[in-house]
Structures are given as C-alpha cells and as structure tokens.
Amino acid sequence: MYENYMQLAVRADSGIGDTSQLAGARISLGARGSGAELTAERILEVLGLGDPGDVTRLHLSMTNAGHALRDGSVDAVLWAGGVPTPSFANLGIPLRLLDLSAELP
C-alpha cells in the first residue's frame, strides 16, 4: 500500500479556472474499472456533475490522456498519482492543477 493523490489537470491556457467551470467539459477519468475511475466518478458526483451528460467521460491511459490534453481533445484529466507524473512531465505545454480541497475536504 502507498499514499496516492487524485489530481485534476487542465492546460494552463484553459478557460477552466476552477471546478465550477467543468460542466460540459471532456474529462479523462482513467482506465475503465480502475480505482482512478471509481474515485473520479465519486468526485464528479460531489461536484454536482454525476449525471450522464453533465460532462463527457473518456477512459484513456495516462499516456493517451496526456496527449489528448496537449492536442485539446480533452479539457481535463483526473488521475491518481503523484507529481510529477511521467506521462505529463514532457508534454511540452504548461499544465495547471485545479484545487479540489474546497469541495472535497
């Protein structure tokens, strides 16, 4: 067992400045059936985005999620892991982590 953190990343140039702006966003939640997906779904529920259609859910590997964030085919990535995360460290674009602490004490 080890300590793990849920992170929510967007491109630094994204118009999404906080979690209140996620409605309608395309969000990668991790691989289907993973712990990251389960936790991401719970986070979306707490944020009021748990219903189908509130956000577009994508299930991408970490590498593919990083590439999708870089090329703009996803707006945000929820993942379980530390920082830096190798899949995001060398994308060539600046990222911003959104603060989840207010909604998820």
Secondary structure by P-SEA (a helix, b strand, c coil): cbbbbbbbbcccccccccccccccccccccccccaaaaaaaaaaaaacccccccbbbbbbcaaaaaaaaaaccccbbbbbccccccccccccbbbbbbbcccccc
